[in-house]
Amino acid sequence: MAVGARDYIDKLLVKKYADEKVDNHDSMESMVDPQKMLDAMNDVATIQRNMFMLSQKLFSTCYAVNAKAARYKKKEEAAAG
């Protein structure tokens, strides 16, 4: 997907809004402390990573238990001679 104006209308819109300021973060006061937000995001990422690791361990353990409990049957030879 290309970025930029493709046709005449898009070019006019770009020219019209080129100097407009949409987000002025310098004059805004945040309602949420950025450090607390980053800490919360870090906590969520840590929990997700730990849950993924636990899921992988559980999968491998279940696989090992199922493999150990499996009963294999010998296939009888078709041409008994």
C-alpha positions in Angstrom: 0.0 0.0 0.0 1.5 3.3 -1.1 1.6 6.3 1.1 0.8 9.7 -0.4 -1.7 11.4 -2.7 -2.7 9.5 -5.7 -5.2 11.6 -7.5 -6.2 15.3 -7.8 -8.6 15.3 -4.8 -6.0 13.7 -2.6 -3.4 16.2 -3.6 -5.8 19.1 -2.8 -6.5 17.6 0.6 -2.8 17.2 1.3 -2.2 20.8 0.3 -5.1 22.1 2.4 -4.2 20.2 5.6 -0.4 20.2 5.3 0.0 23.0 7.9 -2.8 22.0 10.2 -1.8 20.8 13.7 -4.0 17.9 14.8 -2.3 16.6 17.9 -0.6 19.1 20.1 0.9 16.9 22.9 2.9 19.7 24.4 -0.2 21.6 25.7 -2.1 18.5 26.8 -1.9 17.0 30.2 -2.2 13.2 30.3 -4.9 11.7 32.4 -2.7 8.6 32.9 0.7 8.5 34.4 3.0 7.2 31.6 5.2 5.3 33.9 2.2 3.5 35.4 0.9 2.7 32.0 4.3 1.3 30.9 4.5 -0.8 34.1 1.0 -2.2 33.5 1.9 -3.0 29.9 5.1 -4.7 31.1 3.1 -6.8 33.6 0.6 -7.9 31.0 3.5 -8.9 28.7 5.2 -10.8 31.5 1.9 -12.7 32.3 1.4 -13.5 28.6 4.9 -14.8 28.2 4.6 -16.9 31.4 1.2 -18.3 30.3 2.7 -19.2 26.9 5.7 -21.0 28.5 3.3 -22.9 30.9 1.2 -23.9 27.9 4.2 -25.2 26.1 5.3 -27.2 29.2 1.8 -28.6 29.6 1.7 -29.6 25.9 5.0 -31.4 26.1 4.0 -33.2 29.3 0.7 -34.3 27.9 2.4 -35.5 24.8 4.9 -37.5 26.8 2.1 -39.0 29.0 0.1 -40.0 25.9 3.1 -41.4 24.2 4.0 -43.5 27.2 0.4 -44.8 27.6 0.0 -45.6 24.0 -0.4 -49.2 23.1 1.0 -50.2 19.8 -0.3 -53.2 17.9 1.9 -55.3 15.7 0.7 -55.5 12.2 0.4 -59.1 11.0 2.3 -59.8 7.9 0.0 -60.2 4.9 2.1 -62.9 3.2 2.6 -65.5 5.9 4.7 -68.1 4.2 
